[in-house]
Amino acid sequence: MTDEMPDPTEAQRMIDWLQRELDHQRELNGEMRRAVADLARAFQESLARAYDAAETGDLERVRRLTLENRDAWQAYLQQIIAAATPKRGG
């Protein structure tokens, strides 16, 4: 590595690129936080519903909730993956 300073134009291009990358990372972090918050809320709600069903002895409802939860977890996982996938073109 040399101690030469890049020319001002190249330095500005680098600063602009770094700023865009920082903005992109901030946007990604926001999307990830929203996805994880949605996941946490859904998890708490599903636990409460399953607990209620188990307390009343409604095994069919427990089974149904289990299947719904499996599908919901898959959907939230896809949301998190989508939020983490780099989006280019902007």
Protein Blocks (a to p, Z undefined) as FASTA:
>chain_A
ZZbdcdfklmmmmmmmmmmmmmmmmmmmmmmmmmmmmmmmmmmmmmmmmmmmmmnopakl
mmmmmmmmmmmmmmmmmmmmmmmpccehZZ
